[in-house]
Amino acid sequence: MSRHRLTPARRDEIIGLAEEVAETHCPGQFIDPIHILHTKQITYSFNYYGNGFDGMLEHRRGRFHMFCNLDRVQNSTSPRARFTQGHELGHFFIDEHRNALLHGVPPHYSIADQADPERTVEEEADLFASHFLMPPKRFAAAFKSQPQGLAGIVATSKLFSVSCLSAAIRVLRHTNESLALVHWRNDKPPWAEVNRGFTTMGLVHLQKRADRLPPDCATSLAMADNPTVYCNARSSVSLASSWFVGIHHGSALDIMVHEEALRLGRYGVITIIRPFKQ
């Protein structure tokens, strides 16, 4: 998913809307998408629909209905299910999305973490879901009390009942610390992002070829873990030249980095890279 297609003003508009919805319907409480579905009289179905989509919002006979696919989200309260529900609520609360459905535009399938960057509506719904489930003010307050790195990301994901990947993306974009993230997906090329802390240092483009990584690094070891379950996090110290394209071994930019990796069961592996501090 690219976050650069939306203008800053549009991003701020959707983030503000997401936080407003969260604080209006769940003020100071755990964010409960199902409660909001009931409040807005949106009916819903949790059922087994195959492997084609996570969720869908449909308008038919004057009512909205949300489908959530248990073949992909495991159960109705899993982090992936909650993100799917938040995504579909985004289609409801974002005026342009809701009005399109009201005027007969066909509903479309959504898949968490795999939005088509050519479909701005999907990017907007993902943005809404992230900031609805992790409202900015609450997230900022919670993040201050967490340790750095993967431990803080895991703790944050549990606090808000979201996936580690969703929490990692929010941390990456919120923190002032230099941070890079790679999501090694089982069924698609890896997704990667480097935040401004690294890019201002000249470390811009991440290595996305797993076969070019050191065999004993945290990521290589996590990839060898059982692909069907969540495993313990791996940690190692690497060189920037192992991770950033165009950085030559032994050069001034070939700094030591702290690498952490976690197997997310069938959802692949995430890697967190940050400067190594002795």
C-alpha positions as CSV (number, residue, x, y, z in Angstrom):
1,M,0.0,0.0,0.0
2,S,1.3,3.4,-0.9
3,R,0.6,6.2,1.4
4,H,1.8,8.9,-1.0
5,R,-1.2,9.0,-3.4
6,L,-3.4,11.0,-1.0
7,T,-2.7,14.7,-0.5
8,P,-1.7,15.8,3.0
9,A,-5.0,17.6,3.3
10,R,-7.0,14.5,2.4
11,R,-5.0,12.4,4.8
12,D,-5.6,14.8,7.6
13,E,-9.4,14.9,6.8
14,I,-9.7,11.1,7.0
15,I,-7.6,10.8,10.1
16,G,-9.7,13.5,11.8
17,L,-12.9,11.8,10.8
18,A,-11.6,8.4,12.1
19,E,-10.7,9.9,15.5
20,E,-14.0,11.7,15.7
21,V,-16.0,8.5,15.0
22,A,-13.9,6.6,17.6
23,E,-14.3,9.2,20.3
24,T,-18.0,9.9,19.6
25,H,-19.0,6.2,19.8
26,C,-16.4,4.8,22.1
27,P,-15.3,7.7,24.3
28,G,-12.5,6.6,26.6
29,Q,-13.4,3.0,25.9
30,F,-12.1,0.0,23.9
31,I,-12.9,0.6,20.3
32,D,-15.8,-1.7,19.3
33,P,-16.7,-1.8,15.6
34,I,-19.6,-4.0,16.3
35,H,-21.2,-1.5,18.6
36,I,-21.0,1.1,15.9
37,L,-22.5,-1.3,13.3
38,H,-25.5,-1.7,15.7
39,T,-25.7,2.1,16.3
40,K,-25.8,2.8,12.6
41,Q,-28.2,-0.1,11.9
42,I,-25.7,-1.8,9.6
43,T,-26.4,-5.5,9.5
44,Y,-23.5,-7.9,9.2
45,S,-22.6,-11.5,8.4
46,F,-19.6,-13.5,9.7
47,N,-19.4,-16.5,7.4
48,Y,-17.0,-18.6,5.2
49,Y,-16.7,-17.2,1.8
50,G,-13.5,-18.7,0.4
51,N,-10.2,-17.0,0.0
52,G,-11.1,-14.0,-2.3
53,F,-11.7,-11.2,0.2
54,D,-11.7,-10.2,3.9
55,G,-14.7,-7.9,3.9
56,M,-17.2,-6.0,1.9
57,L,-19.8,-3.3,2.5
58,E,-23.0,-3.6,0.4
59,H,-26.0,-1.3,0.0
60,R,-29.2,-3.1,-1.0
61,R,-32.9,-2.4,-0.4
62,G,-32.2,0.8,1.5
63,R,-29.8,-0.8,4.0
64,F,-26.1,-1.3,4.5
65,H,-24.7,-4.8,5.2
66,M,-21.2,-5.8,6.0
67,F,-19.7,-9.2,5.1
68,C,-16.7,-10.5,7.1
69,N,-15.0,-13.6,5.8
70,L,-14.0,-16.1,8.5
71,D,-11.9,-18.1,6.0
72,R,-9.4,-15.2,6.1
73,V,-10.0,-13.4,9.4
74,Q,-10.1,-16.5,11.7
75,N,-12.9,-15.2,14.0
76,S,-15.1,-12.2,14.6
77,T,-12.8,-10.5,17.2
78,S,-9.3,-11.2,15.8
79,P,-7.1,-8.3,15.0
80,R,-7.5,-8.9,11.2
81,A,-11.3,-9.1,11.7
82,R,-11.3,-5.8,13.6
83,F,-9.2,-4.1,10.9
84,T,-11.7,-5.4,8.3
85,Q,-14.6,-4.0,10.2
86,G,-12.8,-0.7,10.6
87,H,-12.1,-0.7,6.9
88,E,-15.7,-1.3,6.0
89,L,-16.8,1.4,8.5
90,G,-14.4,3.7,6.6
91,H,-16.5,3.1,3.4
92,F,-19.6,4.0,5.4
93,F,-18.3,7.1,7.2
94,I,-16.3,8.7,4.4
95,D,-19.0,10.6,2.5
96,E,-17.7,10.0,-1.0
97,H,-17.6,6.2,-0.4
98,R,-21.0,6.0,1.2
99,N,-22.6,8.2,-1.5
100,A,-21.1,6.1,-4.2
101,L,-22.7,2.9,-2.8
102,L,-26.0,4.8,-2.3
103,H,-26.0,5.7,-6.0
104,G,-25.5,2.2,-7.2
105,V,-21.7,1.9,-7.5
106,P,-21.0,-1.9,-7.1
107,P,-19.3,-2.9,-3.8
108,H,-15.8,-4.1,-3.9
109,Y,-13.9,-6.8,-2.0
110,S,-11.2,-5.7,0.4
111,I,-8.2,-7.6,1.7
112,A,-6.4,-6.3,4.8
113,D,-2.8,-5.1,4.2
114,Q,-3.0,-5.7,0.4
115,A,-4.9,-2.7,-0.9
116,D,-4.4,-2.0,-4.6
117,P,-2.5,1.3,-4.7
118,E,-4.4,2.2,-7.8
119,R,-7.6,2.2,-5.9
120,T,-7.6,5.4,-3.7
121,V,-10.8,4.4,-2.0
122,E,-9.1,1.3,-0.6
123,E,-6.1,3.4,0.6
124,E,-8.5,5.8,2.3
125,A,-10.5,3.0,4.0
126,D,-7.2,1.5,5.3
127,L,-6.1,4.9,6.6
128,F,-9.5,5.3,8.3
129,A,-9.3,1.8,9.9
130,S,-5.8,2.4,11.3
131,H,-6.7,5.7,13.0
132,F,-10.2,4.6,14.1
133,L,-8.8,1.5,15.9
134,M,-5.8,3.5,17.2
135,P,-7.1,7.0,17.7
136,P,-4.2,9.5,17.4
137,K,-4.4,11.0,20.8
138,R,-4.8,7.7,22.6
139,F,-2.0,6.1,20.4
140,A,0.4,8.9,21.1
141,A,-0.2,8.6,24.9
142,A,0.2,4.8,24.9
143,F,3.2,4.8,22.7
144,K,5.2,7.0,25.1
145,S,5.1,4.3,27.7
146,Q,6.3,1.5,25.5
147,P,9.9,0.3,25.0
148,Q,11.6,0.9,21.7
149,G,11.6,-1.6,18.9
150,L,9.6,-4.7,18.4
151,A,8.7,-5.2,22.1
152,G,7.0,-1.8,22.1
153,I,5.2,-2.6,18.8
154,V,3.9,-6.0,20.1
155,A,2.7,-4.3,23.4
156,T,1.0,-1.6,21.4
157,S,-0.8,-4.1,19.2
158,K,-2.1,-6.0,22.2
159,L,-3.3,-2.8,23.9
160,F,-5.4,-1.8,20.9
161,S,-6.2,-5.3,19.7
162,V,-4.7,-4.8,16.2
163,S,-2.2,-6.8,14.3
164,C,1.5,-6.4,14.8
165,L,1.8,-5.1,11.3
166,S,-0.8,-2.4,11.8
167,A,0.9,-1.3,15.0
168,A,4.3,-1.3,13.3
169,I,3.2,0.9,10.5
170,R,1.7,3.4,12.9
171,V,4.8,3.4,15.0
172,L,7.0,3.8,11.9
173,R,5.1,6.9,10.9
174,H,4.7,8.4,14.4
175,T,8.1,8.0,15.9
176,N,11.0,10.5,15.6
177,E,13.4,7.5,15.8
178,S,15.0,6.2,12.7
179,L,13.0,3.2,11.7
180,A,12.5,0.9,8.7
181,L,10.0,-1.9,8.3
182,V,9.7,-4.8,5.9
183,H,6.7,-7.1,5.6
184,W,7.8,-10.3,4.0
185,R,4.5,-11.6,2.6
186,N,4.0,-15.3,1.7
187,D,1.9,-14.6,-1.5
188,K,3.2,-11.3,-2.7
189,P,6.5,-9.4,-3.0
190,P,7.7,-7.8,0.3
191,W,6.3,-4.4,1.3
192,A,8.8,-2.0,2.8
193,E,9.0,1.6,4.1
194,V,11.8,3.7,5.6
195,N,10.9,6.7,7.7
196,R,12.4,10.1,7.6
197,G,14.9,9.4,10.3
198,F,16.8,7.0,8.0
199,T,16.3,8.8,4.8
200,T,17.8,12.1,6.1
201,M,20.9,10.0,6.9
202,G,21.1,8.8,3.3
203,L,19.7,5.4,4.0
204,V,16.7,5.3,1.7
205,H,16.0,2.0,-0.2
206,L,15.7,-1.3,1.6
207,Q,16.9,-4.6,0.4
208,K,13.9,-6.7,-0.5
209,R,15.7,-9.9,-1.6
210,A,15.7,-12.4,1.2
211,D,18.3,-14.5,-0.5
212,R,20.8,-11.7,-0.3
213,L,20.5,-11.4,3.5
214,P,23.0,-13.0,5.9
215,P,21.9,-16.5,6.7
216,D,22.3,-16.0,10.4
217,C,20.5,-12.6,10.7
218,A,17.2,-12.3,12.6
219,T,15.1,-12.1,9.4
220,S,16.6,-15.2,7.8
221,L,16.1,-17.2,11.1
222,A,12.5,-15.9,11.4
223,M,11.7,-17.0,7.9
224,A,12.9,-20.5,8.8
225,D,10.5,-20.6,11.8
226,N,7.3,-22.6,11.6
227,P,5.2,-20.8,9.0
228,T,1.8,-21.8,10.6
229,V,2.2,-20.2,14.0
230,Y,3.4,-17.0,15.7
231,C,6.9,-17.5,16.9
232,N,9.3,-15.7,19.3
233,A,10.9,-12.6,18.0
234,R,14.5,-12.8,16.7
235,S,17.1,-10.2,17.2
236,S,20.6,-9.6,15.7
237,V,23.0,-6.8,14.9
238,S,23.6,-6.2,11.2
239,L,25.3,-3.7,9.0
240,A,23.5,-1.1,6.9
241,S,25.1,-2.5,3.8
242,S,23.2,-5.7,4.3
243,W,19.9,-3.9,4.4
244,F,20.1,-0.7,2.3
245,V,20.6,-0.7,-1.4
246,G,23.6,1.3,-2.6
247,I,25.4,1.3,0.8
248,H,28.9,-0.1,0.3
249,H,30.5,-2.3,3.0
250,G,32.9,-0.2,5.1
251,S,31.7,3.1,3.9
252,A,30.7,6.0,6.2
253,L,27.0,5.1,5.9
254,D,27.6,1.4,6.7
255,I,26.5,1.9,10.3
256,M,25.5,-0.9,12.7
257,V,21.8,-1.5,12.9
258,H,19.6,-3.4,15.3
259,E,17.5,-5.9,13.4
260,E,14.4,-7.6,14.9
261,A,12.1,-10.1,13.1
262,L,8.9,-11.9,14.0
263,R,7.1,-14.7,12.2
264,L,3.4,-13.9,12.0
265,G,2.3,-17.4,11.2
266,R,0.7,-17.5,7.8
267,Y,0.8,-13.8,7.4
268,G,4.6,-13.8,6.8
269,V,7.4,-12.1,8.7
270,I,8.0,-8.5,9.8
271,T,11.4,-7.0,10.2
272,I,12.2,-3.8,12.1
273,I,15.5,-2.0,11.5
274,R,16.8,0.8,13.7
275,P,20.3,2.2,14.5
276,F,22.2,0.1,16.9
277,K,22.9,1.8,20.3
278,Q,25.4,0.3,22.6
